[in-house]
């Protein structure tokens, strides 16, 4: 690989770091945030993954700490439309998009299993 490709574009990295931070604070889905900002979802996810990897590489290794148990807030949907979906973004970066009709105990078990595997 050439030296040019190895160099990081710090302006671009800073811009994407701020966009990822804004999306996290916004409470909006990635799709909605990207639509409003006229960003490519694929680019957003790629940069979010890249920034996470860079952060992990720069952090000193720590002893494995147990992850906090996932907490759930009860949600009641009055007659959810057939296309309604639930989007969960886990601390590990995994994004789950499930039909709103998904059985919540099954979702809780799936999330717990995914978080265990992420350790």
N, CA, C and O atoms as a Tinker XYZ file with bonds, in Angstrom:
   476  protein
     1  N      0.846000   -1.166000    0.000000    73     2
     2  CA     0.000000    0.000000    0.000000    64     1     3
     3  C      0.894000    1.233000    0.000000    63     2     4     5
     4  O      1.931000    1.237000    0.664000    81     3
     5  N      0.528000    2.242000   -0.705000    73     3     6
     6  CA     1.349000    3.447000   -0.788000    64     5     7
     7  C      1.251000    4.244000    0.506000    63     6     8     9
     8  O      0.295000    4.104000    1.270000    81     7
     9  N      2.255000    5.079000    0.736000    73     7    10
    10  CA     2.259000    5.919000    1.930000    64     9    11
    11  C      1.074000    6.872000    1.913000    63    10    12    13
    12  O      0.529000    7.217000    2.961000    81    11
    13  N      0.678000    7.296000    0.710000    73    11    14
    14  CA    -0.448000    8.230000    0.594000    64    13    15
    15  C     -1.735000    7.617000    1.151000    63    14    16    17
    16  O     -2.500000    8.312000    1.820000    81    15
    17  N     -1.989000    6.338000    0.892000    73    15    18
    18  CA    -3.206000    5.698000    1.383000    64    17    19
    19  C     -3.149000    5.459000    2.880000    63    18    20    21
    20  O     -4.185000    5.396000    3.541000    81    19
    21  N     -1.925000    5.324000    3.428000    73    19    22
    22  CA    -1.774000    5.083000    4.859000    64    21    23
    23  C     -2.039000    6.341000    5.690000    63    22    24    25
    24  O     -2.432000    6.241000    6.852000    81    23
    25  N     -1.827000    7.520000    5.106000    73    23    26
    26  CA    -2.035000    8.762000    5.841000    64    25    27
    27  C     -3.516000    8.968000    6.113000    63    26    28    29
    28  O     -4.373000    8.663000    5.283000    81    27
    29  N     -3.787000    9.484000    7.280000    73    27    30
    30  CA    -5.168000    9.738000    7.645000    64    29    31
    31  C     -5.521000   11.182000    7.303000    63    30    32    33
    32  O     -4.719000   12.094000    7.509000    81    31
    33  N     -6.699000   11.373000    6.792000    73    31    34
    34  CA    -7.211000   12.713000    6.533000    64    33    35
    35  C     -7.882000   13.166000    7.832000    63    34    36    37
    36  O     -9.032000   12.820000    8.102000    81    35
    37  N     -7.152000   13.939000    8.626000    73    35    38
    38  CA    -7.649000   14.317000    9.946000    64    37    39
    39  C     -8.897000   15.194000    9.874000    63    38    40    41
    40  O     -9.759000   15.116000   10.750000    81    39
    41  N     -9.001000   16.028000    8.839000    73    39    42
    42  CA   -10.215000   16.851000    8.708000    64    41    43
    43  C    -11.434000   15.963000    8.488000    63    42    44    45
    44  O    -12.482000   16.166000    9.102000    81    43
    45  N    -11.288000   14.984000    7.609000    73    43    46
    46  CA   -12.402000   14.080000    7.326000    64    45    47
    47  C    -12.735000   13.243000    8.570000    63    46    48    49
    48  O    -13.903000   13.044000    8.904000    81    47
    49  N    -11.700000   12.765000    9.237000    73    47    50
    50  CA   -11.924000   11.970000   10.446000    64    49    51
    51  C    -12.635000   12.796000   11.515000    63    50    52    53
    52  O    -13.559000   12.303000   12.162000    81    51
    53  N    -12.217000   14.036000   11.703000    73    51    54
    54  CA   -12.841000   14.919000   12.687000    64    53    55
    55  C    -14.303000   15.181000   12.327000    63    54    56    57
    56  O    -15.176000   15.173000   13.195000    81    55
    57  N    -14.557000   15.413000   11.044000    73    55    58
    58  CA   -15.928000   15.664000   10.589000    64    57    59
    59  C    -16.814000   14.455000   10.898000    63    58    60    61
    60  O    -17.906000   14.612000   11.443000    81    59
    61  N    -16.349000   13.247000   10.554000    73    59    62
    62  CA   -17.158000   12.049000   10.766000    64    61    63
    63  C    -17.304000   11.734000   12.252000    63    62    64    65
    64  O    -18.351000   11.254000   12.686000    81    63
    65  N    -16.267000   12.001000   13.023000    73    63    66
    66  CA   -16.356000   11.774000   14.471000    64    65    67
    67  C    -17.487000   12.633000   15.045000    63    66    68    69
    68  O    -18.272000   12.163000   15.868000    81    67
    69  N    -17.565000   13.892000   14.606000    73    67    70
    70  CA   -18.616000   14.788000   15.081000    64    69    71
    71  C    -19.992000   14.336000   14.585000    63    70    72    73
    72  O    -20.965000   14.396000   15.337000    81    71
    73  N    -20.086000   13.889000   13.347000    73    71    74
    74  CA   -21.373000   13.409000   12.821000    64    73    75
    75  C    -21.858000   12.182000   13.586000    63    74    76    77
    76  O    -23.041000   12.079000   13.908000    81    75
    77  N    -20.955000   11.257000   13.876000    73    75    78
    78  CA   -21.336000   10.059000   14.642000    64    77    79
    79  C    -21.804000   10.469000   16.033000    63    78    80    81
    80  O    -22.784000    9.927000   16.546000    81    79
    81  N    -21.108000   11.424000   16.645000    73    79    82
    82  CA   -21.492000   11.923000   17.972000    64    81    83
    83  C    -22.884000   12.578000   17.905000    63    82    84    85
    84  O    -23.728000   12.333000   18.768000    81    83
    85  N    -23.117000   13.405000   16.885000    73    83    86
    86  CA   -24.415000   14.081000   16.739000    64    85    87
    87  C    -25.544000   13.069000   16.579000    63    86    88    89
    88  O    -26.605000   13.213000   17.187000    81    87
    89  N    -25.314000   12.052000   15.764000    73    87    90
    90  CA   -26.364000   11.051000   15.541000    64    89    91
    91  C    -26.687000   10.334000   16.844000    63    90    92    93
    92  O    -27.855000   10.088000   17.146000    81    91
    93  N    -25.662000    9.999000   17.613000    73    91    94
    94  CA   -25.893000    9.314000   18.879000    64    93    95
    95  C    -26.721000   10.135000   19.846000    63    94    96    97
    96  O    -27.550000    9.592000   20.575000    81    95
    97  N    -26.500000   11.444000   19.856000    73    95    98
    98  CA   -27.243000   12.342000   20.753000    64    97    99
    99  C    -28.634000   12.668000   20.228000    63    98   100   101
   100  O    -29.519000   13.038000   21.000000    81    99
   101  N    -28.829000   12.534000   18.928000    73    99   102
   102  CA   -30.076000   12.999000   18.307000    64   101   103
   103  C    -31.292000   12.145000   18.646000    63   102   104   105
   104  O    -32.423000   12.631000   18.628000    81   103
   105  N    -31.059000   10.880000   18.952000    73   103   106
   106  CA   -32.191000    9.988000   19.188000    64   105   107
   107  C    -32.834000    9.507000   17.894000    63   106   108   109
   108  O    -33.795000    8.739000   17.927000    81   107
   109  N    -32.312000    9.951000   16.760000    73   107   110
   110  CA   -32.845000    9.540000   15.459000    64   109   111
   111  C    -32.167000    8.249000   15.011000    63   110   112   113
   112  O    -31.066000    7.922000   15.453000    81   111
   113  N    -32.839000    7.531000   14.136000    73   111   114
   114  CA   -32.200000    6.367000   13.534000    64   113   115
   115  C    -31.092000    6.861000   12.607000    63   114   116   117
   116  O    -31.088000    8.017000   12.183000    81   115
   117  N    -30.171000    5.980000   12.307000    73   115   118
   118  CA   -29.092000    6.334000   11.382000    64   117   119
   119  C    -29.692000    6.721000   10.037000    63   118   120   121
   120  O    -29.253000    7.685000    9.411000    81   119
   121  N    -30.685000    5.979000    9.600000    73   119   122
   122  CA   -31.307000    6.269000    8.307000    64   121   123
   123  C    -31.876000    7.685000    8.267000    63   122   124   125
   124  O    -31.637000    8.425000    7.313000    81   123
   125  N    -32.629000    8.062000    9.303000    73   123   126
   126  CA   -33.248000    9.390000    9.337000    64   125   127
   127  C    -32.173000   10.471000    9.440000    63   126   128   129
   128  O    -32.242000   11.485000    8.746000    81   127
   129  N    -31.185000   10.258000   10.301000    73   127   130
   130  CA   -30.107000   11.238000   10.466000    64   129   131
   131  C    -29.382000   11.453000    9.140000    63   130   132   133
   132  O    -29.138000   12.591000    8.739000    81   131
   133  N    -29.038000   10.362000    8.463000    73   131   134
   134  CA   -28.315000   10.468000    7.190000    64   133   135
   135  C    -29.170000   11.136000    6.119000    63   134   136   137
   136  O    -28.663000   11.905000    5.303000    81   135
   137  N    -30.459000   10.843000    6.125000    73   135   138
   138  CA   -31.353000   11.467000    5.149000    64   137   139
   139  C    -31.375000   12.979000    5.365000    63   138   140   141
   140  O    -31.280000   13.748000    4.409000    81   139
   141  N    -31.500000   13.400000    6.620000    73   139   142
   142  CA   -31.563000   14.828000    6.916000    64   141   143
   143  C    -30.246000   15.538000    6.592000    63   142   144   145
   144  O    -30.250000   16.685000    6.144000    81   143
   145  N    -29.137000   14.865000    6.816000    73   143   146
   146  CA   -27.817000   15.475000    6.583000    64   145   147
   147  C    -27.304000   15.207000    5.165000    63   146   148   149
   148  O    -26.226000   15.661000    4.783000    81   147
   149  N    -28.105000   14.456000    4.391000    73   147   150
   150  CA   -27.717000   14.090000    3.022000    64   149   151
   151  C    -26.385000   13.338000    3.002000    63   150   152   153
   152  O    -25.467000   13.658000    2.247000    81   151
   153  N    -26.324000   12.313000    3.875000    73   151   154
   154  CA   -25.140000   11.463000    3.979000    64   153   155
   155  C    -25.474000   10.069000    3.487000    63   154   156   157
   156  O    -26.627000    9.640000    3.545000    81   155
   157  N    -24.486000    9.379000    3.012000    73   155   158
   158  CA   -24.650000    7.984000    2.634000    64   157   159
   159  C    -24.671000    7.144000    3.903000    63   158   160   161
   160  O    -23.766000    7.239000    4.733000    81   159
   161  N    -25.721000    6.310000    4.054000    73   159   162
   162  CA   -25.775000    5.416000    5.218000    64   161   163
   163  C    -24.564000    4.495000    5.249000    63   162   164   165
   164  O    -23.988000    4.253000    6.310000    81   163
   165  N    -24.184000    3.987000    4.094000    73   163   166
   166  CA   -23.039000    3.071000    4.035000    64   165   167
   167  C    -21.772000    3.759000    4.526000    63   166   168   169
   168  O    -20.986000    3.161000    5.261000    81   167
   169  N    -21.569000    5.012000    4.126000    73   167   170
   170  CA   -20.397000    5.760000    4.594000    64   169   171
   171  C    -20.474000    6.003000    6.092000    63   170   172   173
   172  O    -19.471000    5.902000    6.799000    81   171
   173  N    -21.674000    6.325000    6.573000    73   171   174
   174  CA   -21.838000    6.567000    8.005000    64   173   175
   175  C    -21.437000    5.323000    8.797000    63   174   176   177
   176  O    -20.641000    5.407000    9.732000    81   175
   177  N    -21.992000    4.165000    8.417000    73   175   178
   178  CA   -21.676000    2.924000    9.132000    64   177   179
   179  C    -20.197000    2.572000    9.013000    63   178   180   181
   180  O    -19.599000    2.102000    9.981000    81   179
   181  N    -19.597000    2.791000    7.847000    73   179   182
   182  CA   -18.178000    2.479000    7.659000    64   181   183
   183  C    -17.314000    3.365000    8.551000    63   182   184   185
   184  O    -16.376000    2.880000    9.185000    81   183
   185  N    -17.621000    4.654000    8.603000    73   183   186
   186  CA   -16.840000    5.561000    9.446000    64   185   187
   187  C    -17.061000    5.261000   10.923000    63   186   188   189
   188  O    -16.119000    5.311000   11.713000    81   187
   189  N    -18.287000    4.952000   11.298000    73   187   190
   190  CA   -18.552000    4.638000   12.708000    64   189   191
   191  C    -17.735000    3.422000   13.128000    63   190   192   193
   192  O    -17.153000    3.407000   14.212000    81   191
   193  N    -17.691000    2.406000   12.275000    73   191   194
   194  CA   -16.910000    1.197000   12.560000    64   193   195
   195  C    -15.410000    1.532000   12.618000    63   194   196   197
   196  O    -14.703000    1.073000   13.516000    81   195
   197  N    -14.936000    2.325000   11.666000    73   195   198
   198  CA   -13.519000    2.701000   11.622000    64   197   199
   199  C    -13.122000    3.501000   12.865000    63   198   200   201
   200  O    -12.075000    3.248000   13.461000    81   199
   201  N    -13.951000    4.456000   13.251000    73   199   202
   202  CA   -13.642000    5.270000   14.427000    64   201   203
   203  C    -13.642000    4.431000   15.700000    63   202   204   205
   204  O    -12.839000    4.664000   16.603000    81   203
   205  N    -14.539000    3.463000   15.770000    73   203   206
   206  CA   -14.563000    2.569000   16.930000    64   205   207
   207  C    -13.279000    1.749000   16.986000    63   206   208   209
   208  O    -12.691000    1.587000   18.055000    81   207
   209  N    -12.843000    1.234000   15.842000    73   207   210
   210  CA   -11.603000    0.450000   15.804000    64   209   211
   211  C    -10.412000    1.307000   16.213000    63   210   212   213
   212  O     -9.550000    0.855000   16.967000    81   211
   213  N    -10.360000    2.533000   15.724000    73   211   214
   214  CA    -9.247000    3.434000   16.080000    64   213   215
   215  C     -9.251000    3.731000   17.569000    63   214   216   217
   216  O     -8.196000    3.776000   18.203000    81   215
   217  N    -10.441000    3.934000   18.128000    73   215   218
   218  CA   -10.542000    4.218000   19.562000    64   217   219
   219  C    -10.065000    3.010000   20.361000    63   218   220   221
   220  O     -9.346000    3.162000   21.348000    81   219
   221  N    -10.466000    1.803000   19.935000    73   219   222
   222  CA   -10.054000    0.595000   20.644000    64   221   223
   223  C     -8.548000    0.395000   20.560000    63   222   224   225
   224  O     -7.921000   -0.031000   21.530000    81   223
   225  N     -7.964000    0.701000   19.402000    73   223   226
   226  CA    -6.521000    0.538000   19.239000    64   225   227
   227  C     -5.745000    1.514000   20.107000    63   226   228   229
   228  O     -4.642000    1.200000   20.553000    81   227
   229  N     -6.302000    2.692000   20.353000    73   227   230
   230  CA    -5.583000    3.711000   21.120000    64   229   231
   231  C     -5.777000    3.555000   22.627000    63   230   232   233
   232  O     -5.007000    4.109000   23.411000    81   231
   233  N     -6.802000    2.801000   23.036000    73   231   234
   234  CA    -7.048000    2.610000   24.466000    64   233   235
   235  C     -6.127000    1.527000   25.012000    63   234   236   237
   236  O     -5.899000    0.512000   24.354000    81   235
   237  N     -5.600000    1.741000   26.210000    73   235   238
   238  CA    -4.792000    0.678000   26.812000    64   237   239
   239  C     -5.678000   -0.524000   27.136000    63   238   240   241
   240  O     -6.855000   -0.376000   27.465000    81   239
   241  N     -5.099000   -1.691000   27.037000    73   239   242
   242  CA    -5.844000   -2.916000   27.337000    64   241   243
   243  C     -6.164000   -2.958000   28.823000    63   242   244   245
   244  O     -5.299000   -2.718000   29.665000    81   243
   245  N     -7.407000   -3.265000   29.130000    73   243   246
   246  CA    -7.836000   -3.371000   30.519000    64   245   247
   247  C     -8.313000   -4.786000   30.770000    63   246   248   249
   248  O     -8.657000   -5.525000   29.848000    81   247
   249  N     -8.323000   -5.140000   32.039000    73   247   250
   250  CA    -8.881000   -6.444000   32.406000    64   249   251
   251  C    -10.351000   -6.436000   32.005000    63   250   252   253
   252  O    -11.037000   -5.420000   32.116000    81   251
   253  N    -10.809000   -7.564000   31.547000    73   251   254
   254  CA   -12.201000   -7.661000   31.109000    64   253   255
   255  C    -13.136000   -7.337000   32.265000    63   254   256   257
   256  O    -13.091000   -7.970000   33.320000    81   255
   257  N    -13.983000   -6.339000   32.045000    73   255   258
   258  CA   -14.970000   -5.954000   33.041000    64   257   259
   259  C    -16.309000   -6.542000   32.614000    63   258   260   261
   260  O    -16.639000   -6.550000   31.428000    81   259
   261  N    -17.064000   -7.023000   33.563000    73   259   262
   262  CA   -18.369000   -7.559000   33.174000    64   261   263
   263  C    -19.239000   -6.442000   32.601000    63   262   264   265
   264  O    -19.263000   -5.325000   33.116000    81   263
   265  N    -19.937000   -6.764000   31.545000    73   263   266
   266  CA   -20.830000   -5.781000   30.932000    64   265   267
   267  C    -22.068000   -5.616000   31.800000    63   266   268   269
   268  O    -22.536000   -6.577000   32.410000    81   267
   269  N    -22.597000   -4.400000   31.854000    73   267   270
   270  CA   -23.834000   -4.238000   32.618000    64   269   271
   271  C    -24.962000   -5.010000   31.949000    63   270   272   273
   272  O    -25.001000   -5.152000   30.727000    81   271
   273  N    -25.848000   -5.490000   32.750000    73   271   274
   274  CA   -26.989000   -6.236000   32.231000    64   273   275
   275  C    -27.869000   -5.282000   31.418000    63   274   276   277
   276  O    -28.169000   -4.181000   31.878000    81   275
   277  N    -28.285000   -5.694000   30.210000    73   275   278
   278  CA   -29.134000   -4.808000   29.401000    64   277   279
   279  C    -30.425000   -4.464000   30.143000    63   278   280   281
   280  O    -31.025000   -5.313000   30.802000    81   279
   281  N    -30.830000   -3.226000   30.024000    73   279   282
   282  CA   -32.086000   -2.815000   30.632000    64   281   283
   283  C    -33.077000   -2.502000   29.520000    63   282   284   285
   284  O    -32.704000   -2.014000   28.453000    81   283
   285  N    -34.313000   -2.784000   29.783000    73   283   286
   286  CA   -35.352000   -2.564000   28.795000    64   285   287
   287  C    -36.418000   -1.663000   29.376000    63   286   288   289
   288  O    -36.759000   -1.750000   30.556000    81   287
   289  N    -36.926000   -0.812000   28.542000    73   287   290
   290  CA   -38.012000    0.070000   28.924000    64   289   291
   291  C    -39.273000   -0.475000   28.265000    63   290   292   293
   292  O    -39.283000   -0.721000   27.059000    81   291
   293  N    -40.324000   -0.664000   29.037000    73   291   294
   294  CA   -41.547000   -1.188000   28.427000    64   293   295
   295  C    -42.080000   -0.220000   27.365000    63   294   296   297
   296  O    -42.129000    0.991000   27.576000    81   295
   297  N    -42.468000   -0.771000   26.250000    73   295   298
   298  CA   -43.019000    0.017000   25.154000    64   297   299
   299  C    -44.333000   -0.619000   24.742000    63   298   300   301
   300  O    -44.408000   -1.832000   24.545000    81   299
   301  N    -45.349000    0.184000   24.615000    73   299   302
   302  CA   -46.642000   -0.314000   24.164000    64   301   303
   303  C    -47.005000    0.399000   22.875000    63   302   304   305
   304  O    -47.063000    1.628000   22.837000    81   303
   305  N    -47.249000   -0.360000   21.824000    73   303   306
   306  CA   -47.660000    0.204000   20.548000    64   305   307
   307  C    -49.134000   -0.103000   20.340000    63   306   308   309
   308  O    -49.557000   -1.257000   20.410000    81   307
   309  N    -49.899000    0.929000   20.088000    73   307   310
   310  CA   -51.313000    0.738000   19.814000    64   309   311
   311  C    -51.464000    0.394000   18.341000    63   310   312   313
   312  O    -51.236000    1.236000   17.473000    81   311
   313  N    -51.841000   -0.826000   18.066000    73   311   314
   314  CA   -52.023000   -1.298000   16.697000    64   313   315
   315  C    -50.857000   -0.903000   15.790000    63   314   316   317
   316  O    -51.021000   -0.066000   14.902000    81   315
   317  N    -49.671000   -1.503000   16.010000    73   315   318
   318  CA   -48.523000   -1.130000   15.166000    64   317   319
   319  C    -48.782000   -1.487000   13.709000    63   318   320   321
   320  O    -49.311000   -2.557000   13.409000    81   319
   321  N    -48.406000   -0.583000   12.803000    73   319   322
   322  CA   -48.569000   -0.910000   11.385000    64   321   323
   323  C    -47.679000   -2.102000   11.022000    63   322   324   325
   324  O    -46.693000   -2.389000   11.700000    81   323
   325  N    -48.043000   -2.772000    9.962000    73   323   326
   326  CA   -47.310000   -3.972000    9.547000    64   325   327
   327  C    -45.844000   -3.676000    9.260000    63   326   328   329
   328  O    -45.004000   -4.571000    9.352000    81   327
   329  N    -45.528000   -2.436000    8.913000    73   327   330
   330  CA   -44.150000   -2.101000    8.559000    64   329   331
   331  C    -43.366000   -1.499000    9.729000    63   330   332   333
   332  O    -42.193000   -1.161000    9.572000    81   331
   333  N    -44.006000   -1.361000   10.912000    73   331   334
   334  CA   -43.313000   -0.777000   12.060000    64   333   335
   335  C    -42.143000   -1.661000   12.458000    63   334   336   337
   336  O    -42.214000   -2.888000   12.377000    81   335
   337  N    -41.061000   -1.014000   12.891000    73   335   338
   338  CA   -39.870000   -1.763000   13.279000    64   337   339
   339  C    -39.271000   -1.162000   14.543000    63   338   340   341
   340  O    -39.487000    0.005000   14.869000    81   339
   341  N    -38.523000   -1.989000   15.234000    73   339   342
   342  CA   -37.769000   -1.577000   16.416000    64   341   343
   343  C    -36.306000   -1.624000   16.031000    63   342   344   345
   344  O    -35.849000   -2.601000   15.439000    81   343
   345  N    -35.562000   -0.570000   16.363000    73   343   346
   346  CA   -34.126000   -0.564000   16.102000    64   345   347
   347  C    -33.407000   -0.461000   17.432000    63   346   348   349
   348  O    -33.644000    0.468000   18.205000    81   347
   349  N    -32.526000   -1.416000   17.698000    73   347   350
   350  CA   -31.723000   -1.420000   18.918000    64   349   351
   351  C    -30.265000   -1.256000   18.528000    63   350   352   353
   352  O    -29.768000   -1.966000   17.654000    81   351
   353  N    -29.579000   -0.320000   19.174000    73   351   354
   354  CA   -28.146000   -0.141000   18.954000    64   353   355
   355  C    -27.470000   -0.538000   20.253000    63   354   356   357
   356  O    -27.630000    0.125000   21.279000    81   355
   357  N    -26.718000   -1.620000   20.201000    73   355   358
   358  CA   -26.065000   -2.147000   21.397000    64   357   359
   359  C    -24.730000   -1.452000   21.630000    63   358   360   361
   360  O    -24.143000   -0.914000   20.691000    81   359
   361  N    -24.244000   -1.456000   22.866000    73   359   362
   362  CA   -22.946000   -0.828000   23.160000    64   361   363
   363  C    -21.811000   -1.383000   22.298000    63   362   364   365
   364  O    -20.831000   -0.684000   22.040000    81   363
   365  N    -21.935000   -2.614000   21.859000    73   363   366
   366  CA   -20.898000   -3.220000   21.023000    64   365   367
   367  C    -20.923000   -2.682000   19.599000    63   366   368   369
   368  O    -20.024000   -2.975000   18.811000    81   367
   369  N    -21.954000   -1.887000   19.257000    73   367   370
   370  CA   -22.061000   -1.352000   17.906000    64   369   371
   371  C    -23.005000   -2.154000   17.025000    63   370   372   373
   372  O    -23.328000   -1.729000   15.916000    81   371
   373  N    -23.447000   -3.298000   17.502000    73   371   374
   374  CA   -24.384000   -4.127000   16.736000    64   373   375
   375  C    -25.728000   -3.412000   16.674000    63   374   376   377
   376  O    -26.214000   -2.898000   17.681000    81   375
   377  N    -26.321000   -3.382000   15.489000    73   375   378
   378  CA   -27.629000   -2.758000   15.294000    64   377   379
   379  C    -28.623000   -3.849000   14.922000    63   378   380   381
   380  O    -28.409000   -4.602000   13.972000    81   379
   381  N    -29.705000   -3.926000   15.676000    73   379   382
   382  CA   -30.764000   -4.896000   15.395000    64   381   383
   383  C    -31.995000   -4.141000   14.915000    63   382   384   385
   384  O    -32.432000   -3.180000   15.548000    81   383
   385  N    -32.543000   -4.577000   13.806000    73   383   386
   386  CA   -33.799000   -4.031000   13.307000    64   385   387
   387  C    -34.794000   -5.183000   13.257000    63   386   388   389
   388  O    -34.609000   -6.147000   12.515000    81   387
   389  N    -35.844000   -5.070000   14.053000    73   387   390
   390  CA   -36.793000   -6.162000   14.206000    64   389   391
   391  C    -38.210000   -5.643000   13.979000    63   390   392   393
   392  O    -38.499000   -4.473000   14.229000    81   391
   393  N    -39.086000   -6.521000   13.505000    73   391   394
   394  CA   -40.491000   -6.103000   13.381000    64   393   395
   395  C    -41.033000   -5.729000   14.762000    63   394   396   397
   396  O    -40.645000   -6.323000   15.768000    81   395
   397  N    -41.920000   -4.752000   14.805000    73   395   398
   398  CA   -42.489000   -4.303000   16.074000    64   397   399
   399  C    -43.275000   -5.408000   16.765000    63   398   400   401
   400  O    -43.536000   -5.324000   17.965000    81   399
   401  N    -43.647000   -6.421000   16.038000    73   399   402
   402  CA   -44.427000   -7.516000   16.610000    64   401   403
   403  C    -43.547000   -8.599000   17.230000    63   402   404   405
   404  O    -44.064000   -9.610000   17.704000    81   403
   405  N    -42.229000   -8.405000   17.234000    73   403   406
   406  CA   -41.307000   -9.400000   17.784000    64   405   407
   407  C    -41.572000   -9.587000   19.278000    63   406   408   409
   408  O    -41.818000   -8.620000   19.998000    81   407
   409  N    -41.519000  -10.817000   19.727000    73   407   410
   410  CA   -41.728000  -11.183000   21.123000    64   409   411
   411  C    -40.601000  -10.598000   21.979000    63   410   412   413
   412  O    -39.435000  -10.937000   21.777000    81   411
   413  N    -40.941000   -9.714000   22.944000    73   411   414
   414  CA   -39.915000   -9.017000   23.726000    64   413   415
   415  C    -39.028000   -9.944000   24.555000    63   414   416   417
   416  O    -37.824000   -9.694000   24.618000    81   415
   417  N    -39.537000  -10.988000   25.191000    73   415   418
   418  CA   -38.625000  -11.900000   25.903000    64   417   419
   419  C    -37.609000  -12.545000   24.955000    63   418   420   421
   420  O    -36.467000  -12.796000   25.340000    81   419
   421  N    -38.027000  -12.808000   23.730000    73   419   422
   422  CA   -37.100000  -13.366000   22.742000    64   421   423
   423  C    -36.021000  -12.343000   22.381000    63   422   424   425
   424  O    -34.854000  -12.701000   22.217000    81   423
   425  N    -36.414000  -11.062000   22.256000    73   423   426
   426  CA   -35.451000   -9.995000   21.968000    64   425   427
   427  C    -34.463000   -9.880000   23.122000    63   426   428   429
   428  O    -33.258000   -9.768000   22.894000    81   427
   429  N    -34.958000   -9.905000   24.362000    73   427   430
   430  CA   -34.087000   -9.795000   25.538000    64   429   431
   431  C    -33.068000  -10.931000   25.554000    63   430   432   433
   432  O    -31.893000  -10.703000   25.843000    81   431
   433  N    -33.504000  -12.148000   25.247000    73   431   434
   434  CA   -32.584000  -13.290000   25.217000    64   433   435
   435  C    -31.556000  -13.123000   24.105000    63   434   436   437
   436  O    -30.381000  -13.437000   24.294000    81   435
   437  N    -31.986000  -12.636000   22.955000    73   435   438
   438  CA   -31.068000  -12.417000   21.829000    64   437   439
   439  C    -30.019000  -11.372000   22.175000    63   438   440   441
   440  O    -28.834000  -11.565000   21.904000    81   439
   441  N    -30.451000  -10.259000   22.777000    73   439   442
   442  CA   -29.511000   -9.197000   23.150000    64   441   443
   443  C    -28.516000   -9.713000   24.180000    63   442   444   445
   444  O    -27.317000   -9.462000   24.060000    81   443
   445  N    -28.994000  -10.425000   25.182000    73   443   446
   446  CA   -28.105000  -10.971000   26.214000    64   445   447
   447  C    -27.071000  -11.905000   25.572000    63   446   448   449
   448  O    -25.895000  -11.865000   25.933000    81   447
   449  N    -27.501000  -12.739000   24.632000    73   447   450
   450  CA   -26.590000  -13.659000   23.953000    64   449   451
   451  C    -25.564000  -12.896000   23.122000    63   450   452   453
   452  O    -24.380000  -13.231000   23.150000    81   451
   453  N    -25.994000  -11.886000   22.389000    73   451   454
   454  CA   -25.067000  -11.078000   21.576000    64   453   455
   455  C    -24.044000  -10.366000   22.445000    63   454   456   457
   456  O    -22.865000  -10.306000   22.097000    81   455
   457  N    -24.483000   -9.830000   23.564000    73   455   458
   458  CA   -23.551000   -9.122000   24.452000    64   457   459
   459  C    -22.550000  -10.089000   25.076000    63   458   460   461
   460  O    -21.379000   -9.744000   25.238000    81   459
   461  N    -22.997000  -11.302000   25.428000    73   459   462
   462  CA   -22.057000  -12.302000   25.960000    64   461   463
   463  C    -21.000000  -12.650000   24.921000    63   462   464   465
   464  O    -19.821000  -12.776000   25.252000    81   463
   465  N    -21.411000  -12.803000   23.679000    73   463   466
   466  CA   -20.477000  -13.169000   22.610000    64   465   467
   467  C    -19.508000  -12.042000   22.285000    63   466   468   469
   468  O    -18.408000  -12.295000   21.793000    81   467
   469  N    -19.907000  -10.787000   22.559000    73   467   470
   470  CA   -19.059000   -9.642000   22.258000    64   469   471
   471  C    -17.871000   -9.544000   23.227000    63   470   472   473
   472  O    -16.871000   -8.890000   22.932000    81   471
   473  N    -17.995000  -10.196000   24.375000    73   471   474
   474  CA   -16.912000  -10.125000   25.379000    64   473   475
   475  C    -15.658000  -10.821000   24.905000    63   474   476
   476  O    -14.661000  -10.853000   25.626000    81   475
